[in-house]
Amino acid sequence: MTQKPLKLVQQVLLYASKKGDLVLDPFLGSGTMAVVAKVLGRNWVGIEKEKKYVKLASNRVKNYGN
């Protein structure tokens, strides 16, 4: 797993999507794309086969900014 910097993912989403769009992350991992999508007002779907990363990403998105 390689966690991507939030700023890098933010630049990609700002360029490739607009508020309200649906963002797909087929390799959810730690959930960086999901966190940035949530912050930017994008809807998101993440796919991850490893249960430990599903739990990690879910908690990260839920608790981001708290």
N, C-alpha and C positions, 0 to 999 in steps of 0.2 A: 504494500500500500504506500502510495506517495501522496501526502497531503499537499494540496495546492494552496498558495497564498491567497487570502481573501481578496486582495486588491487585483490580482491577476484574473481571478474568476469574475470579479465585478466588471472589469474592463470588457471581458468577453460578452457578458450578459447585456451590458449597456449598448454594445455595438450590434449584437445579434437578436435582441428582443426588445419588446416594449412592455410597459406596465399592463398586467392582465394576461399576457401570453403564458403559454404552457411550456415549461422547460423540462426536458428529459435528461436524466443522468443515468445511463445504463450501468455504470460502475460506481455506485453511491459512496462506498468507502466510509470515510468519517463524516460525510455530509456537507462538505464545504459548498458545493453548488447549491444544495438545498437552503443553507443558511443565507447565502447571498441572494438567491431567488426570493426568499421570504422578505428580506430587508428591502429589496427593490420592488416589491409588489408584484412579483411573478408567481404564477401557480407552478407547482413542480411535481414531478413523479420521479422517484428514485428506484433503481433495481439493484439489489445486492444479494448474492447467494450465501454469504457468511452471516449467520445469525448474530455473532458478536458485533459485527459492524452495523447491522440493522439497528441493534439496540443503542450502540454508540451514536450513530447519526441521529436517531430519533431523540435521544436525550440532548444532544447538542443543539438541534433545531429548537426543541421545546424550551431550553434554558438560555438560548443566546440573548444577550442583552439584559438578563435579569441579574 
